[in-house]
């Protein structure tokens, strides 16, 4: 198994983790592992959905907007610097 070090955790967060671990009768490391496992198990792993699909699902209930897109202009001829 891999190991990981988490730096710069503020004292209040570390204290809350220690208290929660004690309530559950386990070490801070076990508690942190369980928190990570629970947080990441709620994600759809390998759902195959694209980022745009995920964004659309979140925005769809709000409704959409219609944008007035200007017509495209014809491509201009490149400048002639040889003259």
C-alpha positions in Angstrom: 0.0 0.0 0.0 1.0 3.6 -0.6 1.6 6.1 2.1 0.9 9.8 2.1 2.0 12.8 4.2 -0.3 15.7 4.6 1.4 19.0 5.5 0.1 22.3 6.8 -3.0 21.1 8.5 -4.2 23.7 10.9 -4.3 22.9 14.6 -8.1 23.1 14.9 -8.6 20.6 12.1 -6.1 18.2 13.6 -7.8 18.5 17.0 -11.2 17.8 15.5 -9.7 14.7 13.7 -8.2 13.5 17.0 -11.5 13.9 18.8 -13.5 12.1 16.1 -11.0 9.3 16.0 -11.3 8.9 19.7 -15.1 8.8 19.5 -14.8 6.0 17.0 -12.1 4.2 19.0 -9.4 4.3 16.3 -6.2 6.1 15.4 -6.1 9.5 13.6 -4.6 7.7 10.7 -7.4 5.2 10.5 -10.0 7.9 10.9 -8.4 10.0 8.1 -8.4 6.9 5.9 -12.1 6.2 6.6 -13.0 9.9 5.8 -11.2 9.7 2.5 -12.7 6.4 1.6 -16.2 7.7 2.4 -15.7 10.9 0.5 -14.4 9.3 -2.6 -16.8 6.4 -2.7 -19.7 8.8 -3.5 -18.2 9.7 -6.8 -19.1 7.9 -10.0 -15.9 6.1 -10.8 -15.6 5.4 -14.4 -19.1 6.6 -15.3 -17.8 7.5 -18.7 -19.5 10.8 -18.6 -17.7 13.8 -20.1 -17.1 17.0 -18.2 -19.6 18.8 -20.5 -22.2 16.2 -19.7 -21.6 16.7 -16.0 -21.9 20.5 -16.3 -25.1 20.3 -18.3 -26.7 18.0 -15.7 -26.0 20.7 -13.0 -27.2 23.6 -15.2 -30.2 22.0 -16.8 -32.6 22.6 -13.8 -31.7 26.3 -13.8 -32.7 26.7 -17.4 -30.8 28.1 -20.3 -30.2 31.3 -22.1 -30.3 32.2 -25.8 -27.3 34.1 -27.1 -27.5 36.3 -30.2 -24.4 35.3 -32.2 -23.3 37.7 -34.8 -22.9 36.5 -38.4 -19.4 35.5 -39.4 -17.5 37.8 -41.7 -15.7 36.6 -44.8 -12.1 35.8 -44.4 -9.9 38.8 -45.3 -7.1 38.6 -47.7 -3.7 38.6 -46.0 -1.6 41.8 -46.1 0.9 42.2 -48.9 4.2 43.4 -47.4 6.2 42.9 -50.6 5.2 46.1 -52.3 
